[in-house]
Amino acid sequence: MKNNTTLPTILIGGVLMSLAPGAFGQPNSQAPTRPRTQSPASSPRPKSATPQTYTAGQIRDGEVRFGAQCGFCHGKDAAGGETGPDLTRSELVAQDDHGDKAGPVIRAGRPNKGMPAFDSLSEDELNAIVAFLHSQFDKFAALGGGRRSVEPADLATGSAATGRDYFNGNGKCSSCHSATGDLAGIGKRVQGLNLLRRLLYPGGNRDSATATFLLPSGEKVVAPVTSEDDFSVTVLDPLGARQTYRKSAVKVKIEDPLSAHFDQLGRYTDADMHNVYAYLETLK
């Protein structure tokens, strides 16, 4: 008879590591999560030390991949997200020359700061992300000034009617959300850039995602997910340390209520975002 065992009642790290040696990496240091810090408006943007050019195709490919895998933390435009810093102000990107500095960090990650490793990226995929980063870095540098200020009027370029059709149609938003249910009054509660952020990056974290590991004995072990890519998933062990698990080693199923939002990041057009934003504004 199969049992469902939740994380607090089983040492998931020890059980799975004994079943699949090498599947997990070493636990990360348990540094407390630090709040995102904003760059003061008086702080000048760093300048790129080495002018670089990339093809339009590389930048487009990098934008899609960055949005899908990095955008949740760093923002879809690389200018800062829910937990990750603004990379358009990064000294590392400023000093980077075609990925010589950014590339190793992307591949190895920064586990002590909560950034997972993306060591499975191909060279072309990595170069595309680097191309997009430099494109965004140069674009924001050309704006001058300090911290960005976005007023609600700056975002009011969409059509509420078209956004409603997208919400109920191609966007499939209504399969999980309701204008008269969970989203009732959202246009009054959340406004401006915060509303757009909620549309693109809801939740603020991945605490709701869980990984269910199926053991050879038929037992199921459930652990909270902190990050995931095509080849690995990082979970928290009973002590709160991160463990990275290769999907090829043990059967695992990820259940994440926010997965549809992550997938949608690679499909949204600029018009789609602003149309849905305009529609959500009407829900008051």
VENBEL-V478598 format. One record per pair of residues at least 24 apart in sequence whose ideal C-beta (glycine too) atoms are under 6 Angstrom apart, sorted by the first residue. I is the first residue (numbers start at 1). J is the second residue. D is the distance in whole Angstrom. If there is no record, write none. Layout:
BEGIN
I&J&D / I&J&D
END
This chain:
BEGIN
2&218&5 / 3&219&5 / 4&220&5 / 5&221&6 / 6&222&5 / 7&222&6 / 7&223&5 / 10&221&6 / 11&238&6 / 12&221&5 / 12&223&5 / 12&237&6 / 13&237&4 / 13&243&5 / 16&250&6 / 20&249&4 / 20&250&5 / 23&245&5 / 23&246&5 / 23&249&4 / 24&243&4 / 24&245&6 / 25&244&4 / 27&241&4 / 28&111&4 / 28&242&4 / 29&112&5 / 30&240&6 / 30&241&6 / 31&112&6 / 36&83&6 / 39&89&5 / 41&146&3 / 41&147&4 / 45&89&6 / 45&141&5 / 46&91&5 / 46&94&4 / 48&94&6 / 49&95&5 / 50&97&4 / 52&134&5 / 54&131&4 / 58&128&5 / 58&131&4 / 59&131&5 / 59&132&5 / 59&135&5 / 61&128&4 / 62&128&4 / 62&129&5 / 62&131&5 / 62&132&3 / 63&132&5 / 64&266&5 / 65&128&6 / 65&129&6 / 66&129&5 / 66&132&5 / 67&265&5 / 67&266&6 / 68&265&6 / 68&266&5 / 71&265&6 / 72&201&6 / 78&133&6 / 78&136&4 / 82&201&6 / 82&204&5 / 88&136&5 / 88&137&5 / 88&140&4 / 93&133&6 / 93&137&5 / 99&130&4 / 102&130&6 / 116&227&4 / 116&234&5 / 120&231&4 / 150&193&4 / 152&191&6 / 152&192&4 / 155&277&6 / 157&274&5 / 158&274&3 / 158&275&4 / 158&277&6 / 158&278&4 / 159&275&5 / 159&278&6 / 160&278&4 / 160&279&5 / 160&282&5 / 162&275&4 / 163&275&4 / 163&276&4 / 163&278&5 / 163&279&3 / 164&279&5 / 166&272&6 / 166&275&6 / 166&276&6 / 167&276&6 / 167&279&6 / 179&283&6 / 183&283&6 / 186&280&6 / 186&283&5 / 187&280&6 / 187&281&4 / 187&282&6 / 187&283&5 / 187&284&4 / 188&284&4 / 196&277&5 / 202&261&6 / 203&258&5 / 208&257&5 / 209&256&4 / 210&255&5 / 211&235&5 / 211&252&5 / 211&254&6 / 212&253&5 / 213&250&6 / 213&252&5 / 214&251&4
END
